[in-house]
Amino acid sequence: MGLLLSASLPAMAQTKPAKANDITTPLHLLQPEYPTPYGKPAVEEVTKVLNRVYTYLEAVTPAKVINSKTKAEIIDFKKLNADAIFAPGDFRLTSYEWGVTYAGMLLAGEATGDKRFTEYTNKRLKLIADLAPHYLAQLKTNPQAPSPIKSVLTPDALDDAGAVCAAMIKASRSGLKADLRPVIDNYINYISNKEFRLPDGTLARNRPQPNTLWLDDLFMSVPALAQMGKLTGERKYYDDAVKQVQQFSQRMFNKEKGVYMHGWVQAMDEHPQFHWARANGWGVMTMVELLDVLPKDHPGYQGVLAQLQAHIKGLAAYQDGTGFWHQLLDRNDTYLETSATAIYAYSIARAINQGYVDKLAYAPMTLLAWNAVATKVNQSGGVEGTCVGTGMGFDPAFYYYRPINVYAAHGYGPVLLAGAEVINLLKKEAFEINDSSLQLKAATR
């Protein structure tokens, strides 16, 4: 039968497919093999990613106190004793990473209208607030007494204070009914009066060397100071916040590259420049967070805005074609890192939404960054590809080979923040594919 078919269709048998060339085929419309999705994500798709993260974190960070010996939940806080601990989970409820996560949940709640996100933060911050009176009283009689909120009540570094404090103030301003003010005041007192500073008032550490500036510390201090300024109306908090951005930037911002070095040591004649991605994330997010509440008539406003614009311009130049940024921004043989990419996606999206930067220039790259980040949220809601906690080094190997881990807490808050702010961007702006490339519709400018 096959022979009969061939015999009956001599013309078809002899027809050859047209050769693909510039005449026969619109080559410019051929589909590239993008390593990550290209184009505008749907709000529903972004929301699904946020929901996966929420479902995972709600399950693995229980908001309750138990007796470490009996494992029974402690409901009556009058019965707290030395065996009281937070119920074990995958992450610590009082870490700076979780301060970012609390802020991310709050923003996700606003962007999606889903109260579960907001309640996640409110439930855990209220728990901390409810525990505070008992352990504050205990500290007065026994400063060494064990406590599940020891880092909250006796912070020993900016890491202990700033991010959680900023989240608490945001939650309070958004309507959380809990007595957070004593804890907030304690945090701010540490940042303003107890943390080590250089003679000019710049916040510093004495590790790994004496008189060392960590770019990370901008985020561990400035957003909390700025939020305190908003909460109280006291200008001194804004003044200190602006001063930190200015004085860190004078020492650590590379104007030619448009990015920051990770660390600066006063005793060094030469300052090795390792442009670690996540530290630059803390820096750019700091300026966005500060501008959100800094009065426009503050004398430092325009300077902070110009610094943010310069930093975003510099970061944009280092984005990889996958949408990610590298562990060391200017060394593309280092691995592609998720948490920094998420922080940049959030910060640049918010800068666009607030009118700080040119949306025509930066909106497409922001969606590309989000599309990349979304590929790293697994089906269980875990965030993959995040560099673990990182100190400061002055050799390349230290940064090149830092491990990545799904339990690196630094990835979760940035993903929530990025997804939420991208949703706000998608709702506000219109996009199109124009001659194969993603563009913001010029008519919306």
Secondary structure, DSSP 8 states (H G I E B T S, - for coil): -HHHHHHH-HHHHH------STTTS-GGGS----SS--S---HHHHHHHHHHHHHHHHHHS---EEETTT--B---GGG--TTEEE---SS-TTSHHHHHHHHHHHHHHHHH--HHHHHHHHHHHHHHHHHHHHHHHHHHH-TT---TTHHHHS--SHHHHHHHHHHHHHHHHTT--S--HHHHHHHHHIIIIIS-B-TTS-B-B-SSSSSEEETHHHHTTHHHHHHHHHHH--HHHHHHHHHHHHHHHHHHEETTTTEE-SEEETT-SS-----BHHHHHHHHHHHHHHHHHS-TTSTTHHHHHHHHHHHHHHHHTT--TTS-EESBTT-TTS-EEHHHHHHHHHHHHHHHHTTSS-HHHHHHHHHHHHHHHHTTB-TTS-B-S-B------SSHHHHHT--B-TT-GGGHHHHHHHHHHHHHHHHH--EEEETTEEEE-GGG-
